[in-house]
Amino acid sequence: MPHSGGAVNRGLHKPQTAIQGIITTHRCLIIPVSGGYNLGVVESPMHLSGCSFVEAAAVQRRLAKLVEARGEVASPGFIAGVDVSVSGRTGKGCAAVAVLSFPGLKVVDAAVEAGPVEFPYIPGLLSFIELPLEFSAWKQLEIKPDLVIVDGHGIAHPRRLGIAAHFGLMVDVPVIGCAKSLLCGKYDQPGVKAGSSSPMVDGEEVIGVVLRTRDGVRPVFVSPGNHIGLEDAAGWVMKACSGYRLPEPLRQAHLMAGEANTGIINKLKRARR
């Protein structure tokens, strides 16, 4: 049975006004639920492999109106990391969700989902490639986390709907985007010590923070995905670190996704012999 531990402060969350209509995305129908923020997903034979950039960007702009970049997480019992490894050689992707205890940061649950990647890679449209696999892995979990860290951007996105924000609209927990590189905006380098940060700014809007998670290593790019504010998001990324550049839940998901993808490649090699 799904289990959740810890406390999440939802006092700052107000019901969102749902966008009317059904928005189709790659292999999914995303159906806004009237009066709430959670989105139902059902399998569909429809594909958007031929969808134009303009059409996909319009979907993002509409869904971005549902994102709430505010809220606090009090004391999560479980924190998850979500990552995808895509192989250009096989045309397949492997999504992994790793659930870790907190504060122990030990893996207590995990799920991996592999499948074909048919939507072309276009900067800013990562969720159209990876989200179906990520959500399929999420549905397999026995332990539902109280907080999720996704590899990718949240609102630090040209249309304010990076993959972490998109994922955050589909799960009933706070989500943080933690990316390895900048997608939009500008920033000054933070200090060299762990915990140093500087704002990511797009125009006059602060959309995230550039956070040094380990002394002297490259920073990560943190932004709210959904139901969490920027300051809290950066704080939890630091608390979830264990001596590496990536927070431990995300690092574990990254390792699992990579191992699963390597296994698929090796299996294909053996089959060709």
N, C-alpha and C positions, 0 to 999 in steps of 0.2 A: 504494500500500500504506500502511496506517496506520503512522505513525511517532511515536515518543515520545522526547523528549530530557530530560536532567537526571536528578537522583537524588531519590528520595522515600524517606525513612526510615520504613519500616513496622515497625520493631522493637517499637513499642508496641501494634501491632494484634494482637488475638487473634481466632481464628475465632468468629463469632457463632453462637449457637444459633438456627436458623431457626424462624420461626413456621410451624406446620403449616397446611395448607389453601391454598386459592386465594382471593385477595381480588380482587374485581372493582372496577375504577375506570372512570371515563369513557373509553370506547373502548379500554380496555386490560384485559388480564388480567395481574396482577402475581403472579408465582409465586415464592415463597421457595425458594431453592436449599438443599437439605440440606447442612449442614456448612460453609456459607460465607455471605458477606454480599451477593454480587452477585445482582441480581434479573433474571430473564429477562422480557422483555415481548413479547407476541404480539398481533397485531391481533385484534379481536373485534367482532362486530356489536352486542355488548351496550352499552347506554348507561345512565348514571346520571342523566339529566336529571331524572328524577322521584325521585331519591334524597333522603331526608330528611337534615336536619342531623345528627340522632342517628346515622344509619347511617354517614355520611361521617366523623363524628368518631370513631366506633368503629374505622374503618379506620386513622385516623391514630394512635390510641392503640396499636394492635397493631403498626404499622410502627415507631413511635417506639422500641420495645424493641430494634430492630436497629441504631439509630444509635450510632456511636462518636464522641463529642466529645473525641477525644484523638489525639495523634500529631503528628509534625513533618514539614515539607517542607524538604528540605535545599537543593537548588539546581535549581529547575525550569528546563527549557529553553524551555517553552511554557506560557503562562497564557491561559485562555479566559475570556470573558465571555458570559453568557447573559441575554437579555432578551426580552420579548414586548410587542408593541404591539397593543392591541385597539380596534377601531372599533365604537362603538355604532350608527353609521350603516349599516354593511355586515353586522354580525353575524359578522365574521371577525376572526381574529387572525393576526399574523405573528411567528414566533419567529426570532431570530437568534442564532447562536453565532459569535463572533469569536475566532480563535486568534492570539495575539501572541507574538512572540519575547521572551525575557527574557535579559538586561536591556535589550535594544534597544527593546522595546515597539513593534514594527512588525507590522502585520497580515500573516500568512503563510498563513492559510486562513480560510474563512468558509463558512457555510451558512445558508440561510433557508428556512423552511417556513411556508406559509400554509394556513389551513383554517377551517372554521366553528367558532364558539364556542357551545356548546349548554348547558353547565352554568351556572346562574345565579351571578352574583357574590355571594358571601357572605364577609364578613371571616373569615379563618382557614382558608378552603378554596380558596385561590388555586391550589394544585397541581392540583385537579380541572378547572380551566379551562385552565391553561397548559402543564402537564407533557406531555401527548401531543404538542403541537406542538414543544416544546423537545427532546424525545427524538427525534422524527423528524428535526429539524435536526441533532442530535448524530450520528446514524447516517450522515449524509452526509459527515462530515469525512474528509479524507485524512490530516491530522495530528492525532493525539490528544494533547491537552495533559496536562501533569503536575499541573496545579492549575486549578480552575474557580472563578470568582466569579459567583454567580447573583444577579440582582436580586430580592430578597426575603429573608425570614428563614430561618435555619437552625433551631436549637433555641430561639430566642427567640420562642416560640409557645405559646399556652395549653396545647396538647397535645404540645409539644416536637417537632412535625413540620411546620415550615414548608416552603415549596416547595424551598428549597435543601437541606434535609435529605432530603426525598422524592427529589429529583433525585440526591442523593449516594448513595442506596441503589441507584440504577440504573446507576451508572457506576463503574468500577474506578479512580477517582482521588480525591484529597482535594477537598472542595468547601466553599466559604465562602459564607455568606449575607451580603449587603450591601444593606440596605433603606434607603429614604429617610425612613421614618417609623416610629414606635413602634407595635407591635401589642399588647404586653402588658408588664406590669412598670412600673417607675419608675426614674428616674435624676436625678442632678444635672448641670447643664450643665458640660461640660468647659471648659478654658481656651480662650482665643481663638486661640492659636497652633496651627499645623499640628502634628499628632502628639499633642495633648492628648486625654485620654480620661477617661471615668468609667464605672463598672460599671452595667450594666442588671440590676436585681434584681427577681425575682418571688417574693414571700414571703421566704424565707431563702436562695433559690438565685440565684447569679449566672448569668445566661443569655446574657450578651453584653456588649459594650462600645459606648459611644457615642463615636465617633471623629471628631475634627476633622481633615479631610484637607487643608484649605487655610485660611490665616489669615483669620479673620473670617467665613467662610461657614458655612452650616448643617452640622451634623455628619451622618454616616451611622451606621447601626445595624448592627453587625457581630456575627455569631455563627457558631459552627461548623456546617457542614452535615453532614459525615461525614469521618472519618479525619483530623481535624486538631483541635488544641486551640485554646482561645480566644486565648491570648497569641500563638501562631503565626499564627492567622487575622488578628488585628489588624495584626501586623507585615507580613504579605504584602499586605494592602490598602494600607498606606502605601507599600510598596516599588513597588507597581504604579501609583501615581499619577504624573501628569505635569503638575501645575499646575492641574488641574480638581477639582471636588468629587468626582466619581466616579473610581474607578480606571480606567485607560485601557482595559483589556480590556472592562470593563462599559460604558464610555462608547461604545466603538466598536460594541458589540452594540446598544446603545440607538439609536444613529444608524441602523444598518442596518435594525433592525426598524421604526423610524418611517418611513424612506424606502420600505420595501417596502409598508407599509400605505397610505401616501400614494399610491403607484403604483396600488394596487387601487382606491382611492376615485376617482382621476382617470380610470381606465379605465371605471368604472361611469358617471361623469358623461358621458364621451364617447359611451358606448353609448346613453344616454338622449336624446341630442340628435337 
